Amino acid sequence: MTTDDSHHDDASPDEDRRQSGGTWREPDARSGGESVLPDGGTEAEGADEATLDPWGSSTIADYRKLFEQFGIEAFDEVLPEVPNPHYLMRRGVIFGHRDYRPVAEAMRNDDPFAALSGFMPTGDPHIGHKLVFDEIIWHQQQGGDAHALIADLEAHSARGLSWDEIDEHATDYVLSLLALGFDPDEGTLYRQSDNREVQDLAFELGAEANFSELQAIYDFDGETDVSHMQSVVTQMADILYPQLDGPKPTVIPVGPDQDPHMRLARDLAARMRFFGVTEAFASFEADAVERTLLRQAYDAREEYAEDVDRPRCGEAADWLRDHQPAPADARESVVAKLAEAGKEPLRPRIRFLDRNATEAAFEALIEAIDGEKRVYDEHIDTFDLDHAEAEELARQVELDNGGYGFQPPSSIYHRFMTGLTGGKMSSSIPASHISLLDDPEDGYDKVKSATTGGRSTAEEQREKGGKADECPVYELYAYLLSGDDDEFAKEVYDECVGGERLCGGCKEQAAELMEQFLEEHQEKRAEWEDRLEELDIDLDSDRAPTSAD
């Protein structure tokens, strides 16, 4: 969930040639008439197709594989539902999401929502971090309850940084966040080590996780420090922290390497709930696949039921056995359950499952359900509520009885940036990245020295056009230098691939824009530096040195 240098030390040149897009699509009415960039390209040689490591060097061969392997959804599909989408969304830099629709709906309806991301202070903030800064700030500007945290416990436990190093870098991150437009009066800034509510919530969440699970997700082993494992549940608490004052849609902007954190956070949010709400068709339990087959059997009841208004489970078992819908293993399981239920009516209902409810909460839910209901030891069936009504009722009863009522957190995923030298963007290779603390003239020089997607000669460039989708300099235009001006980004792209724009002039323009950006950014940083004492965050740790120091 946290952003640190490792998030941008991973990207291969081929991987990020797809970030800046290939050819431009025509303006799309779904995105308000703006041009957006597609996702395409081939796999990067040697890239890791299956592993996402929040602390390692995961390299993504093809971002589209994340949709298939990890269930991340394409952001293009939700883009039409986002009011006033950020340019990173319009240009496809934000390429994927998990369950972002509740956040978009809250924006459209002026309902409460939140955004949070964390920053592990392991080095200078750079232009890769600016992506996350911008995403938090944009959500704040759309009316969201914005949170930004310094993941100092994680930096100390997972990276071994001393508290003095953490303090120095933390100040730099906060200054850049403020200089880019974060409003501390309307948002929340905190350090993990100073937030007792986060630590208390982490303790509660830790009771719902175990070592085997963390081992499977993060490849922990017998040599893994306990503090490192503890930092995971602390991050889970960070992700859910905005909902401590009440459940609300919450989005976490991250790179795709942080998706393991998001999947675990969503699981833990569900496990902390008092009640689960699902569909059922009879008194027995059924999983999601089995429920699909039960729905098919119920919808086909006119084909087999003696009384279509009261189909029997045994009749449905015979029908499923004869029609043999797939999958076979689920079919056999459902047939067995239906046959055992015999003459019990097959009837759709909403089921409240008792997950962590107190006895008082379970009794309160029984009382709160109007209409026909069936009460069992560990669940309640109701026949007069739809799923949304049942979810709302379950959450309200939970809140009234001391529960959290968490909504599953959402996430959006942005692409990694290519290094200016054409390889990885690495903090250990100064020429490959631009720090937000770089002297503006140094930023100018780095861009001027950057690798491009140009041809071997000016004549060949004019004849064949440049390869903007393989150019780190064009990425700078698309990700940062064009700002909100899509027409300018498109103009640079079209001129490049059309052979009108040569690399020398293109880099000169980009270098000047970068120099100007750094000058303005650092002026704003200096203004905030004199106001740090106004902030409700302690940037000077009083923690004693330890062996890690």
N, C-alpha and C positions, 0 to 999 in steps of 0.2 A: 504494500500500500504506500510505502514511503518512496520518495524520489531521491536518488543519490547519483553519484557519478557512474555507478555501474549500469544504470539504466541506459546510459548513452555510450557506454564503452563496448556495446554488444553488436552494433549494427554493421553489417558487411556492406561493401559498395553495391553489390548486386541487389541485396535486400532493399536498400533504400532508393535505388533507381526507380522502384515502383512507387515510392512515397510521393514523389513530385509529379507522377502521374501519367506519363505517356501522352497521348493526344487529349485535347480538351473535348468534352462533350458540349453539345449545343446547350444554351440556357434552358434550364429545366423548370417548368412551372411549379414543381413540387418544392423547390428550394427558393421560391420567390423570384424566379427568373434569373438567378445568378448562375454562372458557369461553375461546374464542379469537376473534380478530377477523378478518373476511374481507378480501380485497383486491378492491376494486371501484371504481366511479366512472367518470367521463368524463375525456377528455383535457384537459389544461391548455392554454389558448390560447397559441400561440407556443412551446410546449415543444419541445425537441429530442428526436426519437424515435430517432435512430440513433447519435449521437455520445456517447461517454463519455470525458471529458477529465480526467485526474488533476490537472491544474493549472489548468483553466479553469472555466467556469460552466455545466457541463452541467445541463440541467433535464429531468427525466424526466416525460413526459406521463402515462404509464400504466405502472406497474411490471410489469404482466403482459407488456408488449411485450418486456421484457428476456428473458423465457423463450423467445420466438420468435426474437428477433434475435441474441442472444448466447449462447444455450444455458444460461443460468442456470436452475436447477431450483427449483421451488416448495418452500419449507421445510416446508410442511404435509405433504409426501409423506414426509419423513424424520423428522418430529417423533415418531411412535410408537416409533421406534428409539432415542430419546435418553432415557437415564435421568435422572429429576429435572430436566426442562427448565427453563431460566431463564424468568422471566416475560416477558422480551422475545421469547422464542421462542413462548410460549403465546399471547401477544396479537398475534402477527403483525407486531411491529415488526421482528424478524428475519424477512424475507420470502422469502429465496432462498439458494441455496448452490451451490457446485461441489464435488461429490465428498465430501460430509461423512460419508457412511456409514462409511468406514474409521475416522474419529475416533469416531463413535458406538459402533462395534463395539469399539474399544479401551477406551472407557469401561466398557462392559458387562462386558468380560472382564478388567478391571484390567490391561490391557496398556499399555506405554509409548505416550504421544502427547504432542504439544506444541501450544502456542498462541503466536502472536506478532503484535504489531502495533507500528507505529511512529508517532511523533508529531512533526510538523514544528513547531518552536517559533516560530511567527510572531506570536503574540499570547497573550492570557490564555486558559487553559483554561476552557471553558464547559460548559453542560449538554449540548450536543451531543457534546462529547468524552467526557462521562461514559458514554455508551452503549458506547464502545469500552473504556474503563477497566473497566466492569462485565463485559463479555464476556471480557476477559483474566482478570480475577479469578475469575469463575465457572469457567472452564476449569481454572484453578489449583486451585480448591477441589474439582473433580472428579478430581483426581489428575494433571493435566497438567503438563508441564514448561513453565512460563510465561516468556515473554520480552517485555520492553518496551524499546523503543529510542528514543533521541532522534535524529531524522534531521537532524543538524546540517549534514552535507555537502550534503544536498538543500536545506535552508533557505538556505545560503550561495550555492549555485550557481543554484538555480531561482528564489529569491525575493530574493537580494541582501542578506540580512540581515548585519549586522556580527557578529563573534564575541561582542562584549559583549552585544548584544541577544539573541543565541542563548542565552548563558549565563543571562541573567536569566529568560527564558521557560522554559528547560529546567528550572530549579529549581522553577518554579511547577508545571509538568506532573508532575514526579516527586513533589512534595509531595502533590498531589491524588490521584495514583495510590496512594500509600502510605496516605493518609487514608481512601480508599475500601475498603482491605482487601488490597492487594497485599502478599504476604509476600516481602521481599527475600532472606530466608534460604533460601527454597525456590525462588525464581525468579531470573531474570537481568535485570539492568538494564545497558544500555551505550549509549555514543555511537558513531555510525558512525565518527567521526574517530579514536577511540581503539582501535577493534577491528581489529587487524591481520589476524586470521583472516577477517573479513568482507571486508576490502580484498583479501586474497590470493585469496579465492574469487571476488570480482568480476572480478579479472583473468582467471581461468580461464573464467568464464562469458562474458566479453567476446569470447573467441576463438570462441564459438559463435553470436554475433550480428553483424549488420552494419548499416551505415548505412541501406541500402534498407529493411531490416525496421523499424528505429526510425522512419524517415520515414513508412512506411505506418501504423504503429501510433499514433504521437504527432504526426504532421504536422510533424516537424522539417524544417528547410530549411537552406540555405547560411548563414543568419544565426544558427543555433542554436549556442550556446557548447558547446565540447567538454566542459566541466565539467558542463553540464546533461545531456548524453548519458551521461557517465560516472556521474552520479547514478542513472540508470536501472539500470545493471548493478549498482550498489551496492545498490539496493533488491532486485534479484533475489537477491543474495547474502544480504541480510537474511532474505528469505523462506525460503531453504534453510539458513540458519545452524543452526537447531535440529537438523538432521540430520547435522551434521559429526561428532558422536560416535556416529553410527549411524542408519540409516534408520528412520523412524517416521512414522505419520500426523501431519500438522501442519496446523492450521487458522489462517487469517489472517482475523480479523474486520475488515471494512471497509465503507465506503459503496459503492454501485454504481458511482460514478465511478472507483473504483480497479480495476475489473475488467480494464482493459487490462494492468495490471501482473500480475494473476493469470494471465491467458492466456499472457503471455510467460514467466512463471516456470514454468508447467507445461510449456511447450514446451522451455525450456532444461533443465529437470530431465530430460526424456526424452532430449535430445540429449547430455547428459553421461553417459548410461548406456553401459556397454560393449556390452550386448546388447539387442536388441528381441525380444519374444516375440509370435508371432502364429500364426494358423491357416493351413495351406496344404493343397493337395489334389494337387499335382504338383510337378515340379522347377522350373517357371517361377514368376516373381513375379506377384502379383495384389494389387490394392488392395482396400479394404474392400468396395466395391460389387461388384467382380468376385468376391470370395470368397462373397458372398451368393448369386450366381448359380451358382457352383460347388457350393455346399452344396445348392441346389435340384436341380441335375443329379445329384449323388451320391445324394440321397434318392430320386430317381425312377429309379434304376438298374434296378429290376425291369421297367420298361417298355421298356428298349432293350438291356440288356447281354446278350450271349450267355452270359457267365458272371457272375452277379450278385455273386459274391464277388470278382470281378476285372474291374470295368468298365474299358473303355479310354477314353482321352481322345478319340479320334476318334469313338467312339460317342456320348459326351456332347456333342461338338460338333454332331453331326447332330440330337440331341434338342433342344438349345437352339435351333438354327436353325429347327426345325419348330414349337416351342412359343412362340417369340418372347416370352419374359418381358421386362418392362421393368427398367431403362431401356435403350433401343435402342443407345446408343453403347457402354455397358458390355457389352451382349450381343455386339455385333460384335467387340469387343476380345477377349472371352473365347473366342468361337468360333474366332477366328484362332489364339489361343494353344493351344487344345485340338487344333485340326486339325494344327498343326505338331508337337505332341507325339505325335500318331498313336497308336501301340499302347501307349504308356506307361500303366500303370495309374492310374486316378483313385482316390486313396486319402487319407483324412484323416490329417493329421499335425500335430505342433507344430513350428514353425520358429523357431530361434534366429538372428537376424540380427546380423551383426557391424557394430556402429556405430562404436565407438571402442576396441575391445578391443586390448590388446597381443598380440603373437604368443604370449607365454607364457600369457595369459589364455584365448586361443582354444584352445590346446592343452589347457589345464587343463579347459575345458568339455567338450571331446571325451572326455577321460578320465573325467569325472564322470558322463556320461550312460550309464546302464545300459540294456541291451536293444538292440533293433534301432535302427539309426541310419544316416543317409546324410550324408557329409561333403562339402561343396562349398567353393569358394574363399572365399565370403563368407557362407555360412550352413550350418547343421546342421539336418537334419530328424530328429526322433525320433518313434517310433510307440507308445511305452509310457508316456508321461507325459501327464497332463492339463495344462490351461493354468496352473492355480494352482501345481502342482508344478514346472512349468518356470520360472515367474516366480521362485519361491523359490530354485531351483537357480542360475539366472542371476545373481540378486543375490548369493548367497553366494560364487560363483566370482569375481564382480567385487570384492567386499570382500576376499577372500583375496588378490587380486592388485593391491591398491592403489587400487581405484576407490571412488566415493562410494556407489553403490547407491541414489540418491535415490528416494523415493516422490514421486509428483506431489502438490504441496501443495494442500490443500483451502481453501475460503473460505466464509464466511457473510456475508450482506449485510443491513444494516439501512437502514431508511427515514430520510430526512432529516426534521428537525424544522422546523415552520413558525415564522416569527418571531412574537414576541408582538404586534407591531403589525399582523399579518395578512399581511404580505408576506414577503420573504426574511429569514431570520435572518442578520444581517450584523454583523461586528465593527465596521464603520464606523457602525452605527446602534445606539448603546448601549441604547435602549429596546426593540430587537427581540430581544435575547438576555439571558440571565443568566449572568454570569461566575461561576465558582466562587470568585472573589476578591471579588465584590461584598459591600459591607456588607449584613448581613442585612436592615436596614431598607430599603435600596435595592431589594433583591430583593422585599421585600413590596410596595413602591410600584410596581415594574414589573409585577407580576402584577395588582395592583389597577387599573392603567391599561391592561391588555391588551385587545385586541380579542376579542370572543366570537362564538359562533354563535347568539346569542340573537335573539329576535324584536324588533319595533319597540317593543312595549309589553308590560307584565306580563300584561295580559289576553290578548293574542295568544299569548304564551308558554304560558299555562295552557291555552289552547284548542288550539293546534296543536303544542305541545311545542317544545323548542329543537333546534338542529341541532348536536348534539355532534360529528358527523363533519366539521364545518366550523369547529371551535372550537380555537384554539391553547391555550386554558386547559384544555380536556378532554385535549389531548395531554399537558399537564404531569402530569395524573393518571395517564394510561395509561403514560407513559414513565418517570416518576420518582416522583411523590408518593404513588402507591398502593403502591410497593414490591412486595413479593411477594404482596400481598393482592388476588387477583383479584376476590373478592366485593365489596370496596370499590370497585374500578374499575368493575365492572358496575353496582353500586348508583348511582354517580354518573351513569353513562350512562343507565340506565333512568329515573332521576328527571328527568334533563334532557329526554329525548325524550318522556317521559310528561307533561311540563308541571308536575311537582311542584317542580322545582328552578329557581329564578330566578337570573339571572346575578350579581346583587349578592351574594347569600349564597354562591354557588358560588365567585366570585372571592375573597371574604373567607376562605373555608376554604382555598382553594389558596394564597393569600398567606401565611396563617399557617403552613401546612405548609412552604412554601418558606423562609420566615424561619427556621423551626426547623431545616430541613435545612442551610441555610447556616451557622447558628450551630454546629451539631454538626460539620459538615465542617471549618470553620475552626479549631475547637478541636483536632481531630485533626491538622490541618496544623501547628498550633503545636507540638504534642507531637513530631511528626516533625522539625520544623525544628531542634530541639536535638540530633537524632540523625543528621543528614545525614552527619557524618564517619564514621559506622559503615558507610556504604554503599560497595560496591565499584564506584563510578562517580565520575569527576571532573567536577564541575559547574562548575569554573572553568577555562576553556580558556586555555592558554598560547600560543595561536597569535598570530602577529604580525599587526597590521592590514594589510589589503591595499587595493587600489583600491576594492573593494566596500564597504569600511568608511568 
